[in-house]
Amino acid sequence: MRAQPGGRAIGQSRSGRRHHAGIRHRVSKIISDQGASVVPQPLDRATAPAHSSEPIIALEDVHKWFGKLHVLRGIALKVWPGEVVVVAGPSGSGKSTMIRCINRLESHQRGRIVVDGIELTDDVHNIDAVRSEVGMVFQSFNLFPHLTALQNIILAPVKVRKWPKHRAERVAMELLDRVGMPEKARIYPAQLSGGQQQRVAIARALAMQPKVMLFDEPTSALDPEMIQEVLDVMRGLARDTGMTMIVVTHEMGFAREVADRIIFMDEGVIVEEGAPEHFFMNPTHPRTQQFLSKILHQ
C-alpha cells in the first residue's frame, strides 16, 4: 500500500484494473457508434483497445454543508471510463451525498465536479447535459405507479432523447430481457416484487444510454431473498459491459467480487481506497480496520 496526501491509503494494483475497465468502456462505445443494439453487449477483452487517459468523473476538494453540518470535507476522487468503484463506509459518512452531488441532486458549496468534461455549476444547461449522461438507481424504486414496466422504461428516451416510440419499445424489451423480466413488460409496479421493481428501475436508467451509472444502496430496501436478483443484474453489467459504475453499498461480497476499486468514507472524508484484495486483506487505516472487523463478522 502507499499513502496519498491527506492520509488516504491506496492499493497498488489499480493500474491493471483500470486498463481492463478502459477496455470495457471502449468496446461499449464502438458498439454504440456502429449503430448496433444499445443494450450493453458481451466483452472480448483479448482484442479491445487500451483505456482513455482522462477520467470520466473528477472531484477536486469538494465540500458540502447542510446548514452547519459539514458532510463532505475536501473529497478528491477520479473515476476512469469503464471502472467499477464501490463506496463503503458507516451510515452518515457522506457516501450518498457524494454521489448525489455527482448528479447535481445535491449542490456542493466548494470545489469542482467535472463529469465527462462538463463542470457542474448552477448552469441549468450543464446540469441537464450531465443528467442525460448519468443514470441513477436509488434505494427506493421511484417507478411511476400508473405506468407499466415498459412505459416506465420508454418515458425518458421518448421525452428527452426524442426517440420514436417503436425504437424506445424495442430497446426497452431488450433491457427487460437483460434484467430477466421480459414477461413483465405490461405489468404495473404494484404487481411486482421489490426486487423486480428495482430491476425495472435499472433497465429504465440504462434506456437513456448513460455513460455512468450511480447506484445509491440499491438493495437496502429489499427483503433478503430479493437482494441477490438485483446484485446479479449489477454483476452482469460490471462483467460484460463498458459501463462506468459507482456503487454505494454495504454488500461486501459484491464489492470483493465486482469492484475495480473500493473507497472507504468516514465523517465526510475518503480515508482509504484500493483494489479489493488490498482493501479486505491489508487495510491500513484504523477506521477501515474497525469497520471491516464488524461488518465481516456479523
Backbone torsions as a table, in degrees:
resi	resn	phi	psi	omega
1	MET	NA	151.4	173.4
2	ARG	-129.0	157.7	-176.8
3	ALA	-101.0	143.4	175.8
4	GLN	-104.2	154.1	176.3
5	PRO	-51.1	139.0	-176.9
6	GLY	95.7	-0.3	174.6
7	GLY	88.4	6.2	-178.8
8	ARG	-78.1	133.6	178.5
9	ALA	-93.4	138.2	-175.0
10	ILE	-131.3	132.5	176.7
11	GLY	-68.2	157.1	-172.6
12	GLN	-87.3	-19.0	-167.7
13	SER	-98.5	23.6	-177.3
14	ARG	-66.8	-33.5	-173.0
15	SER	-62.1	-43.3	179.0
16	GLY	-65.0	-40.5	178.6
17	ARG	-66.7	-39.2	179.9
18	ARG	-64.6	-35.6	177.3
19	HIS	-58.3	-48.0	-179.9
20	HIS	-68.3	-35.2	176.9
21	ALA	-62.3	-42.7	178.6
22	GLY	-64.9	-35.4	175.2
23	ILE	-57.0	-47.6	179.8
24	ARG	-58.7	-43.1	-177.4
25	HIS	-62.8	-47.4	-176.7
26	ARG	-64.0	-41.6	179.7
27	VAL	-62.8	-43.4	179.0
28	SER	-61.5	-41.8	-179.5
29	LYS	-65.3	-41.4	178.2
30	ILE	-59.2	-44.4	179.3
31	ILE	-59.0	-46.1	-178.6
32	SER	-65.0	-44.9	-177.5
33	ASP	-63.9	-28.7	-178.6
34	GLN	-82.8	-1.5	175.6
35	GLY	81.9	15.8	178.0
36	ALA	-76.7	-173.9	178.8
37	SER	-53.2	139.9	179.8
38	VAL	-80.1	-8.9	177.2
39	VAL	-71.0	130.5	179.6
40	PRO	-53.2	135.3	-173.1
41	GLN	-108.5	162.6	177.2
42	PRO	-58.6	151.2	-172.4
43	LEU	-103.5	135.6	170.4
44	ASP	-106.4	95.6	-176.1
45	ARG	-66.9	-25.8	-173.2
46	ALA	-67.4	-31.7	-174.0
47	THR	-111.9	2.0	-175.4
48	ALA	-79.4	150.1	179.6
49	PRO	-76.9	175.7	-177.3
50	ALA	-75.7	171.3	-173.8
51	HIS	-79.3	161.7	172.7
52	SER	-67.5	148.5	-179.7
53	SER	-87.1	-6.7	-177.4
54	GLU	-106.8	136.9	175.6
55	PRO	-67.3	147.0	175.8
56	ILE	-85.3	-23.3	175.4
57	ILE	-132.9	133.2	176.8
58	ALA	-138.4	123.6	173.3
59	LEU	-111.7	129.7	-177.6
60	GLU	-126.6	112.5	175.3
61	ASP	50.0	50.2	-175.6
62	VAL	-83.9	129.0	177.4
63	HIS	-123.4	145.2	178.3
64	LYS	-143.4	131.9	175.2
65	TRP	-119.4	142.8	162.7
66	PHE	-110.4	98.6	-172.3
67	GLY	64.6	-123.0	178.1
68	LYS	-90.2	-5.4	-178.0
69	LEU	-83.1	117.0	-178.0
70	HIS	-90.5	97.8	-169.8
71	VAL	-94.2	-25.8	172.9
72	LEU	-124.6	126.9	-170.8
73	ARG	-123.3	80.6	175.1
74	GLY	73.9	44.3	-179.2
75	ILE	-67.4	128.7	173.6
76	ALA	-126.5	120.6	-175.3
77	LEU	-154.0	136.1	171.0
78	LYS	-122.1	134.0	177.7
79	VAL	-120.4	131.9	-173.3
80	TRP	-98.2	152.0	-180.0
81	PRO	-53.2	129.5	178.8
82	GLY	83.9	-2.9	-177.5
83	GLU	-79.6	144.9	173.9
84	VAL	-109.3	111.9	-177.8
85	VAL	-113.0	123.7	175.0
86	VAL	-100.1	133.1	178.9
87	VAL	-107.5	118.0	-179.2
88	ALA	-117.6	164.6	177.6
89	GLY	150.0	166.8	-179.3
90	PRO	-69.9	163.5	175.4
91	SER	-59.4	139.5	179.9
92	GLY	83.1	9.7	-177.6
93	SER	-86.1	-7.5	178.4
94	GLY	102.4	6.8	-176.1
95	LYS	-60.4	-55.2	-177.1
96	SER	-66.7	-38.3	178.2
97	THR	-60.4	-40.2	-179.2
98	MET	-61.5	-49.2	-177.0
99	ILE	-74.1	-26.0	174.0
100	ARG	-67.7	-31.8	175.0
101	CYS	-67.1	-33.8	179.9
102	ILE	-63.6	-30.2	178.5
103	ASN	-101.7	9.6	179.7
104	ARG	58.0	25.3	169.5
105	LEU	-74.9	-21.4	167.4
106	GLU	-128.2	143.4	178.1
107	SER	-95.4	140.3	174.9
108	HIS	-92.4	149.4	-177.3
109	GLN	-96.4	-18.6	-179.2
110	ARG	-148.7	149.4	-179.3
111	GLY	97.2	-173.3	-177.2
112	ARG	-130.0	141.1	170.7
113	ILE	-126.9	122.1	180.0
114	VAL	-121.6	125.8	-179.6
115	VAL	-121.8	116.4	179.8
116	ASP	51.7	42.5	176.9
117	GLY	84.3	-1.7	-178.8
118	ILE	-108.6	123.9	178.0
119	GLU	-83.2	132.2	179.2
120	LEU	-81.3	115.5	175.6
121	THR	-130.8	-163.0	176.4
122	ASP	-79.8	-1.6	179.1
123	ASP	-65.7	116.3	-176.1
124	VAL	-61.0	-37.2	-179.1
125	HIS	-64.4	-40.4	177.2
126	ASN	-65.3	-41.6	179.3
127	ILE	-61.5	-46.5	179.8
128	ASP	-62.9	-39.4	-179.7
129	ALA	-63.6	-41.9	179.5
130	VAL	-68.8	-45.2	-177.8
131	ARG	-63.4	-28.5	178.7
132	SER	-72.1	-16.7	-178.3
133	GLU	-109.6	-4.1	-176.7
134	VAL	-122.7	113.2	176.3
135	GLY	-88.8	150.3	-179.6
136	MET	-138.9	137.8	176.5
137	VAL	-119.9	127.3	-172.1
138	PHE	-101.1	174.2	174.2
139	GLN	-61.3	-47.9	174.5
140	SER	-88.3	153.6	-167.5
141	PHE	-79.0	-31.9	175.2
142	ASN	57.4	34.0	173.6
143	LEU	-81.6	148.7	175.4
144	PHE	-74.2	118.6	-172.7
145	PRO	-67.5	-23.6	-177.1
146	HIS	-88.8	0.2	179.3
147	LEU	-113.6	146.0	175.3
148	THR	-69.5	171.8	176.7
149	ALA	-56.5	-46.0	179.7
150	LEU	-61.6	-44.7	-178.6
151	GLN	-65.8	-35.8	175.7
152	ASN	-61.4	-39.9	-175.6
153	ILE	-73.6	-37.7	-175.3
154	ILE	-83.5	-12.0	-172.3
155	LEU	-57.6	-54.2	-176.9
156	ALA	-67.8	-44.3	177.5
157	PRO	-58.0	-36.7	179.7
158	VAL	-73.6	-45.1	-174.9
159	LYS	-79.0	-39.2	-174.1
160	VAL	-97.1	-49.3	-179.4
161	ARG	-80.9	-13.1	-180.0
162	LYS	62.8	33.8	175.7
163	TRP	-72.5	148.4	168.4
164	PRO	-65.0	149.7	-173.9
165	LYS	-58.8	-39.0	-176.9
166	HIS	-64.5	-36.6	177.5
167	ARG	-68.4	-44.1	179.8
168	ALA	-61.2	-39.8	-179.9
169	GLU	-68.5	-37.7	178.1
170	ARG	-62.8	-46.4	179.5
171	VAL	-64.4	-41.6	-179.8
172	ALA	-60.8	-41.0	179.6
173	MET	-68.0	-36.8	175.7
174	GLU	-62.9	-39.7	-179.9
175	LEU	-71.0	-39.2	175.5
176	LEU	-62.0	-36.7	175.7
177	ASP	-65.5	-40.1	-180.0
178	ARG	-62.5	-38.8	-179.6
179	VAL	-89.3	8.7	172.9
180	GLY	78.6	30.3	-175.6
181	MET	-139.1	38.4	-177.9
182	PRO	-62.8	-27.2	-177.9
183	GLU	-78.1	-6.3	-177.8
184	LYS	-101.0	12.6	-173.6
185	ALA	-57.9	-38.1	-174.8
186	ARG	-98.2	13.4	-176.9
187	ILE	-96.0	144.0	179.1
188	TYR	-86.3	154.3	-176.6
189	PRO	-53.4	-38.0	-177.8
190	ALA	-62.6	-20.3	-180.0
191	GLN	-93.5	3.5	-178.6
192	LEU	-108.4	150.6	173.4
193	SER	-71.1	169.1	178.0
194	GLY	-60.7	-42.2	178.3
195	GLY	-63.7	-39.1	178.0
196	GLN	-66.7	-41.2	177.8
197	GLN	-61.7	-39.8	-179.8
198	GLN	-68.5	-34.2	176.7
199	ARG	-67.5	-37.0	174.1
200	VAL	-63.8	-40.1	178.6
201	ALA	-62.0	-38.1	176.5
202	ILE	-65.6	-44.8	178.3
203	ALA	-61.3	-40.0	178.9
204	ARG	-61.2	-43.3	178.8
205	ALA	-65.8	-39.9	-179.5
206	LEU	-68.3	-25.9	-177.4
207	ALA	-62.5	-23.4	178.9
208	MET	-82.2	3.9	-178.6
209	GLN	54.2	51.9	-177.8
210	PRO	-70.3	155.8	173.2
211	LYS	-87.4	-21.5	-178.7
212	VAL	-136.2	141.0	172.0
213	MET	-117.5	128.8	175.5
214	LEU	-108.3	130.0	178.9
215	PHE	-119.6	117.6	-179.3
216	ASP	-103.6	91.4	-179.0
217	GLU	45.1	60.5	-171.9
218	PRO	-67.0	-14.1	-179.2
219	THR	-108.8	0.6	-171.5
220	SER	-69.1	-23.9	-179.2
221	ALA	-95.5	6.3	-174.0
222	LEU	-99.9	150.6	170.2
223	ASP	-66.1	152.1	-175.2
224	PRO	-53.7	-38.3	-176.8
225	GLU	-72.2	-14.5	-179.6
226	MET	-95.4	-13.3	-175.4
227	ILE	-63.3	-42.2	-173.5
228	GLN	-62.3	-38.4	-177.1
229	GLU	-65.6	-34.8	177.2
230	VAL	-72.6	-43.6	178.1
231	LEU	-62.0	-34.2	178.4
232	ASP	-63.0	-40.7	177.1
233	VAL	-62.6	-43.9	-179.9
234	MET	-66.7	-37.7	175.4
235	ARG	-59.5	-42.9	179.6
236	GLY	-61.2	-42.2	177.5
237	LEU	-61.1	-45.0	-177.9
238	ALA	-68.5	-37.1	-174.5
239	ARG	-78.4	-38.6	-165.4
240	ASP	-107.8	-10.0	-170.7
241	THR	-128.0	176.4	177.3
242	GLY	-97.2	22.0	-175.0
243	MET	-72.9	126.3	170.3
244	THR	-74.7	129.6	-175.6
245	MET	-133.3	133.9	167.9
246	ILE	-118.1	121.3	-171.2
247	VAL	-123.4	115.3	170.5
248	VAL	-88.4	119.9	-176.3
249	THR	-159.6	155.6	170.3
250	HIS	-100.5	3.6	-178.7
251	GLU	-81.5	89.4	-174.0
252	MET	-71.4	-26.7	174.4
253	GLY	-63.6	-43.0	175.7
254	PHE	-61.4	-45.0	-179.1
255	ALA	-60.8	-44.3	-178.9
256	ARG	-63.0	-37.2	-174.4
257	GLU	-81.9	-37.4	-165.0
258	VAL	-108.7	-33.3	-170.2
259	ALA	-67.4	141.2	164.7
260	ASP	-79.5	-31.9	-177.9
261	ARG	-150.9	144.3	175.5
262	ILE	-118.8	131.9	172.4
263	ILE	-113.9	142.1	-179.3
264	PHE	-114.9	125.7	-178.9
265	MET	-111.4	145.6	174.6
266	ASP	-150.8	127.3	178.4
267	GLU	52.3	44.4	174.3
268	GLY	78.6	11.7	-177.3
269	VAL	-128.6	141.6	169.1
270	ILE	-81.0	110.3	-175.5
271	VAL	-97.6	-18.5	180.0
272	GLU	-158.8	146.1	173.8
273	GLU	-151.3	155.7	178.6
274	GLY	169.6	175.3	174.6
275	ALA	-65.1	154.0	-175.9
276	PRO	-53.6	-40.8	-177.2
277	GLU	-63.3	-34.0	176.7
278	HIS	-76.5	-42.6	-176.4
279	PHE	-60.8	-44.5	-175.7
280	PHE	-85.2	-33.4	-173.6
281	MET	-95.0	-25.4	-174.4
282	ASN	-145.0	52.3	177.5
283	PRO	-65.6	141.9	-174.9
284	THR	-104.9	-26.4	-177.2
285	HIS	-84.4	134.4	-178.7
286	PRO	-56.7	-35.3	-179.4
287	ARG	-68.7	-37.6	176.0
288	THR	-64.6	-44.4	179.3
289	GLN	-59.7	-42.9	179.6
290	GLN	-64.2	-44.4	-179.7
291	PHE	-61.1	-48.3	-177.6
292	LEU	-66.8	-36.5	180.0
293	SER	-63.2	-31.1	179.4
294	LYS	-82.3	-47.9	-171.9
295	ILE	-74.7	-28.0	-178.8
296	LEU	-87.2	-7.1	-179.1
297	HIS	-121.2	21.6	177.4
298	GLN	-74.5	NA	NA
